Amino acid sequence: MQITYLFDPLCGWCYGAGPALEKLADIDGVTLSLAPTGLFAGEASRPMDRQFAAYAWQNDQRIARLTGQPFTDAYRENVLGALDGLFDSAPATLGLVAVGLTEPARELEALKALQRVRYQDGRDNSDLAVVVETLDAAGFAEAARRVRNPDEGLLGAYRHRISAARAEMARFGVQGVPALIVDDGASGPRLVHTSVLFGSFDALAAQLRAA
């Protein structure tokens, strides 16, 4: 079974889906492919202001209650509280693409590290230097080196990954992330409702079997 995971590393709901995603990746016979959509990257980024920070924190608390994933005071103070900063997922997405080029089997591990540094450690992964340091600390030395000095190979792969993910969003009418596209090789690919990522894992497994 092939599962394509449409996401953005700055999406709080995608962070909340992390535990379910890790369980999915451990199922025998399942191949999980990460598809970063660039939903909040580059031209789709926005300044961090008080109104947006308050909205994000309120949403994050709902995610925490539903999933048990922590959103710390350090995150609230240092990331949401950085009102001169940006909400831009391009640096973190670039880091993930670099891992995909250098150690593709560890992409999910890298995503977890980049989410943890933001939501738990309270460091802003909209900053390319933070992404480099995070990858280095997590044992992705070659990916960190490439992100530090992005070449055309990395930038081209970044554009390709985002373009492919957005094509899948358009194909299946996906409006937001996270989203799962499941293909069991028999009946063709199918969009699975993302609510299953936030309930019981048995319900998620049943949805996948139904796909």
C-alpha positions in Angstrom: 0.0 0.0 0.0 1.3 3.4 -1.0 0.3 6.4 1.2 1.1 9.9 0.1 1.1 12.4 3.0 0.3 16.0 1.9 1.5 18.4 4.6 3.3 21.6 5.5 6.0 21.6 8.3 4.4 24.7 9.8 0.9 23.2 9.9 -0.1 22.6 13.5 -2.6 19.9 12.5 0.2 18.1 10.7 2.3 18.2 13.8 -0.7 16.9 15.7 -0.9 14.0 13.2 2.7 13.0 13.9 2.0 10.0 16.3 -0.6 8.5 13.8 1.8 9.0 11.0 4.7 7.2 12.8 2.4 4.2 13.4 1.4 4.2 9.8 5.0 4.1 8.7 5.6 1.0 10.9 2.9 -1.1 9.3 4.3 -3.9 7.2 3.6 -3.5 3.5 3.0 0.3 3.8 5.2 2.8 1.9 4.8 6.3 3.2 5.8 9.2 0.9 6.0 12.7 2.2 4.6 15.4 -0.1 5.4 18.9 1.1 2.9 21.3 -0.4 4.6 24.6 0.3 1.2 25.8 1.6 2.9 28.5 3.8 6.2 28.9 1.9 7.7 31.8 0.1 5.0 33.9 -1.5 2.4 32.1 0.7 4.2 33.2 3.9 3.0 36.0 6.1 4.3 38.3 8.8 3.8 37.2 12.4 1.5 39.7 14.1 -0.6 39.7 17.3 -3.8 38.7 15.6 -2.3 35.8 13.8 -0.3 34.7 16.8 -3.5 34.7 19.0 -5.4 32.7 16.3 -2.5 30.2 16.0 -2.2 29.7 19.8 -6.0 29.1 20.1 -5.9 26.6 17.3 -2.8 24.9 18.8 -4.5 24.4 22.1 -7.3 22.6 20.4 -4.8 20.4 18.6 -3.0 19.7 21.9 -6.3 18.6 23.6 -7.2 16.3 20.7 -3.8 14.7 20.1 -1.7 15.1 23.2 1.0 16.8 21.2 2.7 19.5 23.3 2.8 23.2 22.4 5.1 24.8 25.0 5.3 28.2 26.5 8.7 28.6 24.9 7.0 28.2 21.5 4.3 30.7 22.4 6.8 33.3 23.7 9.7 32.9 21.3 8.0 31.9 18.0 4.5 33.3 18.2 5.8 36.2 20.3 8.4 37.2 17.7 6.2 39.8 16.1 9.0 41.0 13.8 9.2 37.5 12.3 7.7 35.5 9.5 5.4 32.5 9.2 7.3 30.9 6.3 7.7 27.2 5.8 10.2 27.5 3.0 13.3 26.9 5.2 11.9 23.8 6.9 10.6 22.4 3.6 14.0 23.0 2.0 15.6 21.1 4.9 13.3 18.2 4.4 14.0 18.1 0.6 17.7 18.1 1.4 17.2 15.1 3.7 15.2 13.5 0.8 18.2 13.9 -1.4 20.8 12.6 1.1 19.1 10.2 3.4 15.6 9.6 2.0 14.7 6.8 4.4 15.0 9.3 7.3 12.6 12.0 6.0 9.9 11.3 8.6 12.6 11.5 11.3 13.7 14.9 10.0 10.2 16.2 9.9 9.7 15.2 13.5 12.9 17.0 14.5 11.9 20.2 12.6 8.5 20.2 14.2 9.9 19.5 17.7 12.3 22.4 17.5 9.5 24.7 16.8 6.6 23.5 18.9 8.5 22.1 21.9 11.9 23.9 22.0 10.5 27.2 20.9 13.0 28.0 18.1 11.7 29.5 14.9 12.2 27.1 12.0 11.2 29.9 9.6 14.8 30.9 10.0 17.2 29.0 7.7 20.0 29.0 10.3 17.7 27.2 12.8 16.9 24.6 10.2 20.6 24.0 9.6 21.3 23.7 13.3 18.4 21.4 13.8 19.5 19.1 11.0 23.1 19.1 12.3 22.0 18.2 15.8 19.7 15.4 14.6 22.5 13.7 12.6 21.7 15.0 9.1 25.1 16.6 8.5 25.1 16.3 4.7 21.6 17.8 4.5 22.6 20.6 6.8 25.6 21.3 4.6 23.4 21.5 1.5 20.8 23.8 3.2 23.5 26.1 4.4 24.6 26.8 0.8 21.7 25.7 -1.4 22.7 24.8 -5.0 20.5 24.5 -8.0 20.2 20.8 -7.5 18.6 21.3 -4.1 16.5 24.3 -5.2 15.3 22.4 -8.3 14.3 19.4 -6.1 12.5 21.8 -3.8 10.4 23.2 -6.6 9.7 19.8 -8.0 8.5 18.3 -4.7 6.2 21.2 -4.1 4.9 21.2 -7.7 4.2 17.4 -7.5 2.3 17.8 -4.1 0.2 20.7 -5.4 -0.7 18.6 -8.5 -2.0 15.9 -6.2 -4.0 18.4 -4.2 -5.6 19.7 -7.4 -6.2 16.2 -8.7 -8.1 15.2 -5.5 -9.6 18.5 -4.7 -7.7 18.9 -1.5 -8.1 22.3 0.1 -5.8 22.0 3.1 -3.4 19.8 4.9 -2.8 17.3 6.3 -4.3 14.9 3.8 -3.7 11.3 2.9 -3.9 9.7 -0.6 -4.0 5.9 -0.4 -3.3 3.5 -3.2 -3.6 -0.3 -2.6 -2.6 -1.1 -6.1 -6.0 -2.6 -6.9 -8.7 0.1 -7.0 -6.6 3.1 -7.7 -5.6 6.1 -5.4 -8.2 7.5 -3.1 -8.4 10.5 -0.7 -8.9 9.4 3.0 -10.6 11.9 5.3 -8.0 13.5 7.5 -10.2 13.2 10.6 -9.0 9.6 10.9 -5.5 11.0 11.8 -6.9 12.4 15.0 -9.0 9.5 16.3 -8.2 5.9 17.2 -5.6 4.1 15.2 -8.0 1.2 14.7 -10.4 3.5 12.9 -7.5 4.8 10.7 -6.5 1.2 9.9 -10.1 0.4 9.0 -10.3 3.4 6.6 -7.1 2.3 4.9 -8.4 -1.2 4.4 -11.6 0.3 3.0 -9.5 2.2 0.5 
